[in-house]
Amino acid sequence: MDTGSSPKERVVTDQDAQNITRVEELAYELKISQVMTREIRSLTPDMNMGDVLDIFRSQRVSGAPVLVNGELAGILSIEDIIRALRAVDLASPVSKYMSSQVMTIHDYDPVIEALKVFVKSNYGRLPVVDENNKLVGIITKGDITRGLLNALQHVYHEEEVIRYRASHLFEDIISDRTSLILRYRIKHGDFTHGGNASANIKRALLRLGANPQIARRCGIAIYEAEMNLIIHTNNGGTIRVEIEPHQISLEAYDDGPGIPNIQLAMQPGYSTASEEVREKGFGAGMGLVNIKRCVDDMRLESSTISGTNLRLKIFLREKDAFADVSQQGKETKK
Amino acid sequence: MKIVELVKLVNGTVLVQGDRQDRDIKGGFGADLMSDVLASIQPDAVLLTGLCNPQVVRTAQVADVAAIVFVRGKNPPIETIRLADQEGIPLISSPYGMFELAGRLYKAGLPSFEKSVDPDCSCE
């Protein structure tokens, strides 16, 4: 068997080009105004280069816009100071060394626009102007990196907050029996969205603070049930999940055509799925078997008149419960 | 095994980076039938598959798959890529076939994360 290394050349496929990472997405979402530096250290054309050198050194900046009566007249970077140093010409005014053809960017543009300029040119910074072309800030690659990192942390933090709030739901709400009900309508033949409901249910359970093993078991069971509704029903069906501190009840029901022989349907490998469904990786006759494996209790009722009703239960042990169940028990016994 | 090592081993093209570059891939699994995956895959495995539709990503998400490798240089449709990007699951396309890939990963020390079928076993 020849497993020798083949050429490592990477061909950029259409998929590569269309693949947008979360950071890239943020670069499109974030506006320049959200990441730019607003406190601008500006210069005037008549300042001498020696003074600017001191300013750059003390303020730790590597470039600044040059203003005349508040209007942008040019930009001066550390490169320009190096040129002046080389020419032993620090006494000359800024106007001699600044670039007066300045590229600007609007504060309402997405960050990606600035990134494009930075990639194409050798500019280190861009003056930012508002819709009236008035200077409002300056943006550097460093600002963008910082902005993106902050935004990413924010996205992460948001999820944490949601999780924290959700996980306290059952403790914060007092009743004799609290439950949270989620309902999803599943369309027949909708393979494109197949699995969306189970994904959302799994996410909800994790946000509620469920043990990941439990969330996974529910996810797998519901996913198979969801695919069954998509593949085998006349008009689709409904998934209903009831979450209680001590148990999760899952229900999937439809209005037909029903399962003629449940015993046969429960047999591993038995399937009535079409070739088309099998090509999609389903219909292997393992769905109901998988479901049974994942839950503590499974009830399947079906008739060719009224359709199919699948009821599943997962019981939560004390350590996995969403709230202190023993407390609730005492309350109700009083 | 980290994603970077996996990409190198399978001579892969990264289609979706995924959320967690530092996630540890603990084992491997190969199947084209999603029910087989759901039936016996353990969490944190790499899934080798020839199936390219979005259901692969859904299956991966539900079953806590760490990364998906498409065999024989298959490129999934854009819906699959979008969903993977949204769910933060890495997608890699490899020029090798399923057998070759399984062999390479096994040789590199990645154990099988396919539980043998036991009618009485639970999902845990």
Interface residues (C-beta under 8 A of the other chain):
Chain A: M1 T3 S5 S6 K8 R10 V11 T13 Q15 D16 Q18 N19 I20 T21 R22 F191 T192 G194 G195 N196 S198 A199 K202 P212 Q213 R216 R217 G219 I220 Y223 E224 M227 P268 K280 G281 F282 A284 G285 M286 G287 V289 N290 R293 C294
Chain B: N11 T13 V14 L15 V16 Q17 D19 D32 L33 M34 S35 D36 L38 A39 P43 T49 L51 N53 P54 Q55 V56 R58 T59 Q61 V62 A63 D64 N75 P76 I78 E79 I81 D85 E87 G88 S93 P95 E100 G103 R104 P119 C121 S122 C123 E124
